[in-house]
Amino acid sequence: MKMFVLGLAATLALACGSAAAQKKYDPGASDTEIRIGQTMAYSGAASIYGEVGKTQAAYFRMVNDQGGFNGRKLNFISLDDGYSPPKTVEGVRRLVEQEQVLLLYGMFGTATNSAVHRYANAKKVPHLLLLTGASKWNDPQRHPWSMSFYPDYPSEARVYARHILEHKPTAKIGILYQNDDYGRDYLRGFKEGLGARAKSMIVAEASYEVTDPTVDSQIVQLRGAGADVLVSFSTAKAAIQTLRRVHDTGWKPTHYLAQGAALIGAVFNPAGPEKAIGVISTAYSKDPNDPQWENDAAFREWLAFMKKYRPEADLRLGSHVYAYSSAKLMVDILRACGDNLTRENVLRQAASIKAVQLPMFLPGVVVSSSPDDYRLIKSLQPVVFDGKRWNRLGEFVSIF
């Protein structure tokens, strides 16, 4: 089937039509600037994800250096919340009530975003392109102002369940999960994917708190239960510890790892890439560690951007690719608004994306949205790590 791909700005501009001819502004927008707010984990247990905020800020600087758009510069205000929900609440209130941002963008974490979910919707402030795949962000009827950019966690988990059922139908499964909305959402989707087989195949579950110093005891528990498949729904710090502990104890389960922690630069390399050989995850964007993209035009453009605007960054981190793609999509949504820079119109454009191929996404992975479906990424590629790079495992899987 031939895919017809449209550029986002051109596609969404049609929705604005002549209505954009007259300038309309809400707080945070003017003839000279657009104020964008964010809280991000620049400190604390999840500080590795702060690299996302830094690269997003760099992308907005690039846009400003190129003249902004329609005479307006982007004023990006990104505050540290330390991956702590109370700090997120404090930061978001400051952004909305004092800084008077037009929208909230790209905030990291399920628990942190959940802490301001109702507030943002009550205030009718766009709460967009969140770095969390919790299913609650696809609820346009009850919470229309919140929308994720990240793949839906339960849908991703069902991909792993399907793969296990097809390739290891007699598996004894041990599950490690973060004890919050993030981990529980994955756990629910995984069990749904296994269906009636869940009770017989899952031999043990072990949770951990974000503040736990290690997950060593949980790994010992899962191994002791006789699991030959380990499914980890964790974030980066726990993922590093898991890889080390599994390797050091001589345990050799088939290991499935949530893609938010399946990061070569941020997780596998610190743990020791040899400890991650055979890890199975999913992907939707181009891996900066994969030599197949060296001559790809979009990859070379991303690389030039990184070398100019984030020369100190570790280019092996896939989080920079995510941040670049997310920031590009946010800018294109704002461009599509034209001079109608109201919060309502920003949301309208974000919910009207039609089959867009972002440059750093894998060929075949498109972004789309509608007023009834806020899941932007509609397919995932199962992959396996060989010690240096990811390799494809079969075909793309639809996560509708």
LUMZA-312286 format. One record per residue (C-alpha): residue in one letter; chain; x, y, z. Coordinates in nm, 2 decimals, decimal comma. Layout:
  type  mol       u       v       w
     A    A       X       Y       Z
...
***
This chain:
  type  mol       u       v       w
     M    A    0,00    0,00    0,00
     K    A    0,14    0,33   -0,10
     M    A    0,16    0,58    0,18
     F    A    0,07    0,94    0,12
     V    A    0,26    1,17    0,36
     L    A    0,19    1,54    0,40
     G    A    0,40    1,81    0,57
     L    A    0,25    1,91    0,90
     A    A    0,26    2,28    0,86
     A    A    0,10    2,26    0,51
     T    A   -0,17    2,02    0,63
     L    A   -0,27    2,20    0,94
     A    A   -0,26    2,54    0,78
     L    A   -0,57    2,44    0,58
     A    A   -0,76    2,41    0,91
     C    A   -0,68    2,77    1,00
     G    A   -0,80    2,92    0,67
     S    A   -0,90    3,28    0,66
     A    A   -0,98    3,27    1,03
     A    A   -0,61    3,33    1,10
     A    A   -0,61    3,65    0,91
     Q    A   -0,72    3,84    1,22
     K    A   -0,48    3,82    1,51
     K    A   -0,61    3,66    1,82
     Y    A   -0,41    3,61    2,14
     D    A   -0,44    3,44    2,48
     P    A   -0,20    3,49    2,77
     G    A    0,15    3,39    2,66
     A    A    0,12    3,51    2,30
     S    A    0,18    3,85    2,14
     D    A    0,31    4,01    1,82
     T    A    0,67    3,94    1,95
     E    A    0,67    3,62    2,14
     I    A    0,51    3,29    2,23
     R    A    0,57    3,17    2,59
     I    A    0,60    2,79    2,63
     G    A    0,62    2,63    2,98
     Q    A    0,77    2,31    3,10
     T    A    0,88    2,12    3,41
     M    A    1,16    1,86    3,36
     A    A    1,37    1,63    3,58
     Y    A    1,70    1,81    3,57
     S    A    1,79    1,67    3,91
     G    A    1,69    1,36    4,11
     A    A    1,66    0,99    4,03
     A    A    1,54    1,06    3,67
     S    A    1,78    1,34    3,58
     I    A    1,91    1,15    3,27
     Y    A    1,58    1,26    3,11
     G    A    1,67    1,62    3,16
     E    A    1,87    1,59    2,84
     V    A    1,54    1,59    2,66
     G    A    1,45    1,94    2,80
     K    A    1,80    2,07    2,71
     T    A    1,77    1,96    2,35
     Q    A    1,42    2,09    2,32
     A    A    1,54    2,43    2,44
     A    A    1,83    2,41    2,18
     Y    A    1,58    2,34    1,90
     F    A    1,37    2,65    2,00
     R    A    1,69    2,85    2,00
     M    A    1,76    2,74    1,65
     V    A    1,41    2,85    1,54
     N    A    1,47    3,19    1,71
     D    A    1,81    3,22    1,54
     Q    A    1,64    3,16    1,21
     G    A    1,40    3,45    1,28
     G    A    1,12    3,28    1,46
     F    A    0,80    3,29    1,27
     N    A    0,56    3,57    1,19
     G    A    0,78    3,80    1,38
     R    A    0,76    3,60    1,70
     K    A    1,03    3,44    1,91
     L    A    0,98    3,14    2,13
     N    A    1,03    3,20    2,50
     F    A    1,08    2,86    2,65
     I    A    1,07    2,85    3,03
     S    A    1,18    2,51    3,16
     L    A    1,19    2,45    3,54
     D    A    1,34    2,17    3,73
     D    A    1,09    1,95    3,92
     G    A    1,34    1,67    4,02
     Y    A    1,08    1,41    3,91
     S    A    0,88    1,51    4,22
     P    A    0,51    1,56    4,18
     P    A    0,48    1,83    4,45
     K    A    0,76    2,03    4,28
     T    A    0,57    1,98    3,94
     V    A    0,26    2,13    4,09
     E    A    0,46    2,43    4,23
     G    A    0,63    2,48    3,89
     V    A    0,32    2,45    3,68
     R    A    0,13    2,70    3,90
     R    A    0,42    2,94    3,86
     L    A    0,43    2,89    3,48
     V    A    0,05    2,94    3,44
     E    A   -0,02    3,21    3,70
     Q    A    0,30    3,41    3,71
     E    A    0,48    3,35    3,38
     Q    A    0,15    3,33    3,20
     V    A    0,26    3,08    2,94
     L    A    0,04    3,00    2,64
     L    A    0,08    2,63    2,69
     L    A    0,26    2,35    2,88
     Y    A    0,48    2,13    2,66
     G    A    0,69    1,81    2,67
     M    A    0,68    1,75    3,05
     F    A    0,84    1,42    3,16
     G    A    0,68    1,16    3,38
     T    A    0,35    0,99    3,45
     A    A    0,33    1,07    3,82
     T    A    0,45    1,43    3,77
     N    A    0,21    1,50    3,48
     S    A   -0,07    1,33    3,68
     A    A   -0,02    1,58    3,96
     V    A   -0,12    1,87    3,73
     H    A   -0,36    1,68    3,50
     R    A   -0,68    1,82    3,65
     Y    A   -0,53    2,17    3,71
     A    A   -0,43    2,21    3,34
     N    A   -0,77    2,10    3,22
     A    A   -0,96    2,31    3,47
     K    A   -0,75    2,61    3,35
     K    A   -0,80    2,51    2,99
     V    A   -0,42    2,53    2,93
     P    A   -0,29    2,31    2,65
     H    A   -0,08    2,03    2,82
     L    A    0,08    1,88    2,51
     L    A    0,33    1,63    2,37
     L    A    0,40    1,49    2,72
     L    A    0,69    1,25    2,77
     T    A    0,48    0,97    2,91
     G    A    0,27    0,71    2,75
     A    A    0,01    0,65    3,02
     S    A   -0,33    0,56    2,88
     K    A   -0,49    0,85    3,07
     W    A   -0,35    1,10    2,82
     N    A   -0,58    0,96    2,55
     D    A   -0,91    1,08    2,71
     P    A   -1,03    1,37    2,49
     Q    A   -1,38    1,35    2,62
     R    A   -1,30    1,41    2,99
     H    A   -0,95    1,57    2,97
     P    A   -0,93    1,73    2,63
     W    A   -0,64    1,96    2,71
     S    A   -0,38    1,68    2,78
     M    A   -0,21    1,49    2,51
     S    A    0,10    1,27    2,50
     F    A    0,37    1,23    2,23
     Y    A    0,51    0,91    2,37
     P    A    0,37    0,57    2,26
     D    A    0,09    0,44    2,47
     Y    A    0,23    0,22    2,76
     P    A   -0,04   -0,05    2,76
     S    A   -0,02   -0,08    2,38
     E    A    0,36   -0,12    2,40
     A    A    0,32   -0,38    2,67
     R    A    0,08   -0,58    2,46
     V    A    0,34   -0,60    2,18
     Y    A    0,57   -0,78    2,43
     A    A    0,29   -1,01    2,54
     R    A    0,21   -1,10    2,18
     H    A    0,58   -1,17    2,11
     I    A    0,61   -1,40    2,41
     L    A    0,29   -1,59    2,31
     E    A    0,42   -1,64    1,96
     H    A    0,78   -1,73    2,04
     K    A    0,79   -1,86    2,40
     P    A    0,44   -2,00    2,47
     T    A    0,57   -2,20    2,76
     A    A    0,75   -1,91    2,93
     K    A    0,77   -1,86    3,30
     I    A    0,75   -1,48    3,33
     G    A    0,88   -1,26    3,61
     I    A    0,78   -0,90    3,60
     L    A    0,97   -0,60    3,75
     Y    A    0,77   -0,28    3,75
     Q    A    0,79    0,07    3,90
     N    A    0,52    0,11    4,17
     D    A    0,34    0,41    4,02
     D    A    0,10    0,49    3,74
     Y    A    0,39    0,44    3,49
     G    A    0,47    0,08    3,59
     R    A    0,11   -0,02    3,67
     D    A   -0,01    0,10    3,33
     Y    A    0,25   -0,13    3,16
     L    A    0,16   -0,41    3,39
     R    A   -0,21   -0,39    3,31
     G    A   -0,15   -0,38    2,93
     F    A    0,09   -0,67    2,95
     K    A   -0,17   -0,89    3,14
     E    A   -0,44   -0,79    2,89
     G    A   -0,20   -0,89    2,61
     L    A   -0,15   -1,24    2,77
     G    A   -0,52   -1,27    2,82
     A    A   -0,63   -1,60    2,98
     R    A   -0,27   -1,72    2,98
     A    A   -0,16   -1,45    3,23
     K    A   -0,23   -1,65    3,55
     S    A   -0,04   -1,96    3,43
     M    A    0,25   -1,78    3,26
     I    A    0,33   -1,51    3,52
     V    A    0,52   -1,68    3,81
     A    A    0,62   -1,37    4,00
     E    A    0,58   -0,99    4,02
     A    A    0,81   -0,75    4,20
     S    A    0,77   -0,37    4,23
     Y    A    1,01   -0,10    4,34
     E    A    0,98    0,26    4,44
     V    A    1,16    0,54    4,25
     T    A    1,34    0,62    4,57
     D    A    1,47    0,27    4,64
     P    A    1,85    0,26    4,63
     T    A    1,86   -0,07    4,44
     V    A    1,64   -0,34    4,28
     D    A    1,87   -0,62    4,38
     S    A    1,63   -0,80    4,61
     Q    A    1,35   -0,78    4,35
     I    A    1,58   -0,95    4,09
     V    A    1,67   -1,22    4,34
     Q    A    1,30   -1,28    4,41
     L    A    1,21   -1,31    4,04
     R    A    1,50   -1,55    3,97
     G    A    1,41   -1,75    4,27
     A    A    1,06   -1,80    4,14
     G    A    1,20   -1,99    3,84
     A    A    1,13   -1,72    3,57
     D    A    1,30   -1,78    3,24
     V    A    1,15   -1,45    3,09
     L    A    1,21   -1,12    3,26
     V    A    0,99   -0,83    3,17
     S    A    1,11   -0,49    3,30
     F    A    0,88   -0,19    3,32
     S    A    1,13    0,04    3,47
     T    A    1,31    0,37    3,42
     A    A    1,68    0,43    3,35
     K    A    1,83    0,39    3,70
     A    A    1,66    0,07    3,78
     A    A    1,72   -0,06    3,43
     I    A    2,10   -0,02    3,47
     Q    A    2,09   -0,20    3,81
     T    A    1,88   -0,48    3,66
     L    A    2,12   -0,54    3,37
     R    A    2,41   -0,56    3,61
     R    A    2,24   -0,78    3,87
     V    A    2,11   -1,02    3,61
     H    A    2,45   -1,06    3,45
     D    A    2,65   -1,08    3,77
     T    A    2,43   -1,35    3,91
     G    A    2,46   -1,56    3,60
     W    A    2,08   -1,56    3,53
     K    A    2,00   -1,58    3,16
     P    A    1,63   -1,50    3,11
     T    A    1,49   -1,36    2,78
     H    A    1,47   -1,00    2,88
     Y    A    1,20   -0,75    2,76
     L    A    1,26   -0,39    2,85
     A    A    1,03   -0,09    2,82
     Q    A    1,16    0,14    2,55
     G    A    1,18    0,44    2,78
     A    A    1,47    0,26    2,96
     A    A    1,60    0,07    2,66
     L    A    1,86    0,34    2,58
     I    A    2,20    0,24    2,45
     G    A    2,38    0,56    2,56
     A    A    2,20    0,63    2,89
     V    A    2,15    0,27    3,01
     F    A    2,33    0,00    2,82
     N    A    2,67    0,17    2,80
     P    A    2,68    0,26    3,18
     A    A    2,57   -0,09    3,27
     G    A    2,81   -0,25    3,02
     P    A    2,67   -0,32    2,67
     E    A    2,77   -0,68    2,69
     K    A    2,52   -0,72    2,97
     A    A    2,23   -0,60    2,75
     I    A    2,29   -0,84    2,46
     G    A    1,96   -1,01    2,37
     V    A    1,74   -0,74    2,53
     I    A    1,41   -0,70    2,34
     S    A    1,23   -0,37    2,32
     T    A    1,04   -0,16    2,06
     A    A    1,14    0,14    1,85
     Y    A    0,98    0,41    1,64
     S    A    1,27    0,65    1,57
     K    A    1,62    0,63    1,41
     D    A    1,89    0,52    1,65
     P    A    2,19    0,75    1,65
     N    A    2,41    0,45    1,72
     D    A    2,30    0,26    1,41
     P    A    2,54    0,30    1,12
     Q    A    2,27    0,24    0,86
     W    A    2,16    0,60    0,90
     E    A    2,51    0,76    0,84
     N    A    2,42    0,88    0,49
     D    A    2,05    0,95    0,57
     A    A    1,97    1,31    0,49
     A    A    1,74    1,36    0,80
     F    A    2,00    1,20    1,02
     R    A    2,28    1,43    0,89
     E    A    2,05    1,73    0,95
     W    A    1,99    1,62    1,31
     L    A    2,36    1,56    1,36
     A    A    2,45    1,91    1,23
     F    A    2,19    2,06    1,46
     M    A    2,33    1,87    1,76
     K    A    2,69    1,97    1,68
     K    A    2,60    2,34    1,66
     Y    A    2,34    2,37    1,94
     R    A    2,44    2,10    2,18
     P    A    2,81    2,03    2,12
     E    A    2,86    1,91    2,48
     A    A    2,59    1,64    2,45
     D    A    2,64    1,27    2,42
     L    A    2,53    1,19    2,07
     R    A    2,47    0,83    2,15
     L    A    2,16    0,91    2,36
     G    A    1,84    0,84    2,17
     S    A    1,67    1,09    2,40
     H    A    1,81    1,37    2,18
     V    A    1,63    1,22    1,88
     Y    A    1,31    1,21    2,07
     A    A    1,35    1,57    2,19
     Y    A    1,43    1,70    1,84
     S    A    1,12    1,53    1,69
     S    A    0,90    1,65    1,97
     A    A    1,02    2,01    1,94
     K    A    0,98    2,01    1,56
     L    A    0,62    1,89    1,60
     M    A    0,55    2,15    1,86
     V    A    0,68    2,43    1,63
     D    A    0,49    2,30    1,34
     I    A    0,17    2,30    1,54
     L    A    0,23    2,66    1,64
     R    A    0,31    2,76    1,28
     A    A   -0,02    2,60    1,18
     C    A   -0,20    2,84    1,42
     G    A   -0,10    3,14    1,21
     D    A   -0,20    3,45    1,39
     N    A   -0,48    3,28    1,59
     L    A   -0,26    3,21    1,89
     T    A   -0,54    3,12    2,14
     R    A   -0,52    2,82    2,37
     E    A   -0,83    2,67    2,20
     N    A   -0,67    2,70    1,85
     V    A   -0,34    2,55    1,97
     L    A   -0,53    2,25    2,10
     R    A   -0,74    2,23    1,78
     Q    A   -0,43    2,21    1,56
     A    A   -0,27    1,95    1,79
     A    A   -0,58    1,73    1,75
     S    A   -0,58    1,76    1,37
     I    A   -0,25    1,61    1,26
     K    A   -0,29    1,40    0,95
     A    A   -0,03    1,12    0,86
     V    A    0,29    1,31    0,92
     Q    A    0,63    1,14    0,88
     L    A    0,87    1,32    1,11
     P    A    1,23    1,32    0,96
     M    A    1,39    1,12    1,25
     F    A    1,12    0,86    1,28
     L    A    1,16    0,52    1,12
     P    A    1,02    0,49    0,77
     G    A    0,66    0,39    0,79
     V    A    0,60    0,54    1,14
     V    A    0,36    0,83    1,10
     V    A    0,21    1,08    1,35
     S    A   -0,16    1,15    1,34
     S    A   -0,44    1,27    1,58
     S    A   -0,80    1,35    1,58
     P    A   -1,05    1,50    1,83
     D    A   -1,14    1,14    1,93
     D    A   -0,80    0,98    1,94
     Y    A   -0,49    1,15    2,10
     R    A   -0,25    0,86    2,04
     L    A    0,00    1,02    1,81
     I    A    0,23    0,72    1,73
     K    A    0,03    0,44    1,58
     S    A    0,29    0,16    1,52
     L    A    0,61    0,02    1,68
     Q    A    0,90   -0,19    1,56
     P    A    1,01   -0,48    1,78
     V    A    1,39   -0,48    1,81
     V    A    1,67   -0,68    1,98
     F    A    2,01   -0,55    2,09
     D    A    2,32   -0,73    1,97
     G    A    2,57   -0,55    2,19
     K    A    2,62   -0,26    1,95
     R    A    2,29   -0,18    1,78
     W    A    1,93   -0,26    1,75
     N    A    1,81   -0,52    1,50
     R    A    1,46   -0,56    1,37
     L    A    1,24   -0,85    1,50
     G    A    0,98   -0,90    1,23
     E    A    0,75   -0,63    1,10
     F    A    0,60   -0,32    1,24
     V    A    0,31   -0,38    1,49
     S    A    0,01   -0,16    1,49
     I    A   -0,08   -0,03    1,83
     F    A   -0,43    0,11    1,75
***
